[in-house]
């Protein structure tokens, strides 16, 4: 079974972070002992820092393509609040542009990929957070339509026949933060626990958004619950940087679903700010 590399919150377009991401790509290949083809990369949102900034999505896509050329053929992404706008104010037009850039299709969420008998289910945690009355903050909401479809997907025979099931999204489903949380986290919990009560395991839930990089294993009865932090170490706003609970971490993890979660490990990077860019 392939292993998973989980990273999040690249924020390409912030300062010269595209070079920092290139450095991560350069560094990552040497961190995986069995070769890139044995890994599935999952990036849980905020690929760019501001979707309004021209060139950011292109820089992010070039980075992903460079990863593929390095041998990482399976790369899964979902959008975060910055991928749909500034992070505090979103715009519905970026929903279609994100799909066009990173999926090359107008898919419907949840996004289902079955790779080596692992079902990966990607959620858009900004789906219902782009209305005029609620798009000024960094909160997330999945919405009833997406949650209903998630329940349908978990009950598909092809998903139940998989050895493992991984749910991934941007917003943190457990840890409450003012104007920062997943608003319908309780409803997500009901869908997942209902599936588990029927014997359909949820083997991991992966997310980002908070930049803290903590593990919450065992929450909701799910053995692996990981916040990947921010791979590029995007700093918090100066207005909250004084708060000790907003400590920023990079927590890119290598996950082997066949082993005990205690054997999962973090990857550390050497950031080279001016690594030469490939065409």
C-alpha positions in Angstrom: 0.0 0.0 0.0 1.3 3.5 -0.9 2.2 5.9 1.9 0.7 9.4 2.2 2.6 12.7 2.4 0.3 15.3 3.9 1.1 19.0 3.6 -0.9 22.2 3.7 -1.0 26.0 3.5 1.7 26.8 0.9 0.5 30.4 0.5 2.3 30.8 -2.8 2.2 34.5 -3.8 3.1 35.7 -0.3 6.5 37.4 -0.5 8.8 34.9 -2.4 7.1 31.8 -1.2 7.1 30.2 -4.7 10.9 29.8 -4.2 10.3 28.3 -0.8 7.9 25.8 -2.3 10.4 25.0 -5.0 12.9 24.4 -2.2 10.5 22.0 -0.5 10.1 20.1 -3.7 13.8 19.9 -4.1 14.2 18.7 -0.5 11.3 16.3 -0.4 12.6 13.7 -2.8 15.5 12.9 -0.5 13.2 12.5 2.5 11.3 9.5 1.1 13.3 6.3 1.4 11.2 4.1 -1.0 11.1 6.5 -3.9 8.4 9.1 -5.0 6.3 6.6 -6.9 5.3 5.0 -3.6 3.7 8.1 -2.2 0.4 10.0 -2.6 0.7 13.7 -1.8 -2.4 15.3 -0.2 -2.4 19.1 0.1 -5.2 20.5 2.2 -5.8 23.9 0.9 -4.4 27.5 0.7 -2.1 26.6 -2.2 -2.1 30.4 -2.9 -2.1 33.4 -0.6 -4.5 35.6 -2.6 -6.5 34.2 -5.5 -6.8 37.8 -6.8 -3.1 38.1 -7.4 -2.3 37.2 -11.0 0.3 34.5 -11.4 -0.1 32.8 -8.0 -2.2 29.9 -9.3 0.1 29.5 -12.2 3.1 29.3 -9.8 1.3 26.8 -7.6 0.5 24.6 -10.6 4.0 24.7 -11.9 5.2 23.6 -8.5 2.8 20.6 -8.6 3.9 19.7 -12.1 7.5 19.8 -10.9 6.5 17.4 -8.1 5.0 15.1 -10.8 8.2 15.3 -12.9 10.1 14.3 -9.7 8.1 11.1 -9.6 5.2 12.0 -7.3 2.4 11.0 -9.7 -0.5 11.1 -7.3 -1.2 14.6 -6.0 -4.5 15.5 -4.4 -5.6 19.0 -3.5 -8.7 20.8 -2.1 -9.3 24.5 -1.8 -8.9 26.7 1.2 -10.2 30.2 2.0 -7.2 31.9 0.4 -7.7 29.9 -2.8 -11.1 31.6 -3.2 -10.0 35.2 -2.4 -7.9 37.0 0.1 -8.5 34.6 3.0 -11.0 36.9 4.7 -13.1 37.9 1.6 -14.0 35.3 -1.0 -15.5 35.4 -4.5 -17.6 32.6 -6.1 -15.8 33.1 -9.4 -12.7 31.4 -8.0 -14.5 28.2 -7.4 -14.6 27.5 -11.2 -11.0 28.8 -11.7 -9.6 26.5 -9.0 -11.3 23.5 -10.6 -10.0 24.5 -14.1 -6.5 25.1 -12.8 -6.0 22.1 -10.6 -8.5 19.5 -11.8 -9.0 20.3 -15.5 -12.7 19.6 -15.0 -15.8 21.0 -13.4 -16.2 18.2 -10.7 -18.6 18.1 -7.8 -17.5 17.8 -4.2 -16.8 15.6 -2.5 -14.0 14.5 -4.8 -13.5 10.8 -4.8 -10.2 9.1 -5.9 -9.4 5.5 -5.3 -5.7 4.8 -5.4 -4.3 1.3 -4.5 -7.5 0.5 -2.6 -7.4 3.6 -0.5 -10.5 5.8 -1.0 -9.6 9.5 -0.8 -12.6 11.8 -0.3 -11.8 15.5 -0.7 -14.2 18.2 0.7 -14.6 21.8 -0.2 -14.9 23.5 3.3 -15.6 26.8 1.6 -18.7 25.6 -0.3 -21.2 27.5 1.7 -19.0 30.4 2.9 -19.1 32.6 -0.2 -22.4 34.4 0.4 -22.5 38.2 0.8 -23.4 37.8 4.4 -20.7 35.5 5.6 -17.7 35.9 3.3 -15.7 38.4 5.4 -14.1 35.9 7.8 -11.9 32.8 7.7 -14.7 30.4 8.7 -15.7 27.3 6.6 -18.9 25.5 5.9 -19.5 22.3 3.9 -23.3 22.6 3.5 -26.1 20.1 3.4 -25.7 19.1 -0.2 -22.0 18.2 0.2 -22.6 16.4 3.4 -25.5 14.4 1.9 -23.3 13.4 -1.0 -20.5 12.5 1.4 -22.8 10.0 3.1 -23.8 8.6 -0.3 -20.1 8.1 -1.3 -19.3 6.4 2.0 -22.1 3.9 1.2 -20.9 3.1 -2.3 -19.8 -0.5 -2.8 -16.5 0.5 -4.4 -15.7 2.7 -1.4 -16.7 0.0 1.1 -14.5 -2.5 -0.8 -11.4 -0.3 -0.2 -8.9 -1.3 2.5 -8.8 2.3 3.9 -10.7 5.6 3.7 -9.2 9.0 4.1 -11.2 12.3 4.3 -9.4 15.5 3.7 -10.4 19.2 3.8 -9.0 22.6 4.6 -10.8 23.8 7.8 -9.9 22.4 11.1 -13.0 20.2 12.2 -12.1 20.0 15.9 -10.4 23.1 17.3 -12.6 26.1 17.7 -11.2 29.5 16.9 -13.2 32.8 16.8 -14.4 33.5 13.2 -12.0 30.7 12.0 -13.8 27.4 12.6 -15.7 24.9 10.4 -19.3 25.9 11.2 -20.9 22.6 10.5 -18.2 20.4 12.1 -20.9 18.7 14.2 -22.8 17.6 11.1 -19.6 16.2 9.6 -19.1 14.3 12.7 -22.5 12.7 12.5 -22.0 11.6 8.9 -18.6 10.0 9.7 -19.6 8.4 13.0 -22.8 7.0 11.3 -20.6 5.3 8.7 -18.2 3.9 11.3 -21.2 2.5 13.3 -22.0 0.6 10.1 -18.5 -0.9 10.0 -17.2 1.6 7.3 -13.9 2.7 8.8 -12.6 6.3 8.5 -8.9 5.7 8.8 -7.7 9.3 8.7 -9.0 12.9 8.5 -6.4 15.4 7.2 -6.7 19.2 7.3 -4.8 22.5 7.7 -5.9 26.1 8.1 -4.8 26.8 11.7 -1.0 26.6 10.8 -0.4 24.9 14.2 0.4 21.4 12.9 -1.1 19.4 15.8 -2.2 15.8 15.9 -5.7 15.0 17.4 -5.6 11.3 16.9 -8.6 9.4 18.2 -11.0 12.3 17.9 -14.5 11.1 16.8 -13.0 7.6 16.9 -10.7 8.3 13.9 -7.2 6.9 14.5 -5.4 9.6 12.5 -6.5 13.3 12.7 -3.7 15.6 11.4 -3.3 19.3 11.0 -0.4 19.7 8.6 0.4 23.2 9.7 1.9 25.4 7.0 4.6 23.8 4.8 6.1 27.2 4.0 5.9 28.5 7.5 3.6 31.4 6.6 3.5 33.7 9.7 0.4 34.7 11.5 -0.8 38.3 11.3 1.1 40.6 13.6 -2.2 41.2 15.4 -2.3 37.7 16.8 1.4 36.7 16.7 1.7 37.5 20.4 -0.7 34.7 21.3 1.2 31.6 22.3 -1.6 29.3 21.0 -1.1 30.6 17.5 2.4 29.1 17.2 3.1 28.4 13.6 4.5 25.0 12.6 5.3 23.0 9.5 4.0 19.5 10.1 4.2 17.8 6.7 3.8 14.1 7.7 4.6 10.8 6.1 1.7 8.5 6.9 1.6 4.7 6.6 -1.9 3.5 7.0 -0.8 -0.1 7.5 1.2 0.8 10.6 0.5 2.2 14.0 0.0 6.0 13.9 2.9 6.4 16.3 5.2 5.4 13.4 4.0 8.4 11.2 6.7 11.1 11.2 7.2 14.7 10.3 9.4 15.9 7.5 11.7 18.9 8.0 12.8 21.1 5.2 15.9 23.2 4.4 14.4 26.4 2.9 16.5 27.9 0.1 14.8 31.1 -0.8 16.4 31.6 -4.2 16.6 28.1 -5.6 16.8 28.4 -9.4 13.4 28.1 -11.0 12.7 25.5 -13.7 10.9 26.6 -16.9 
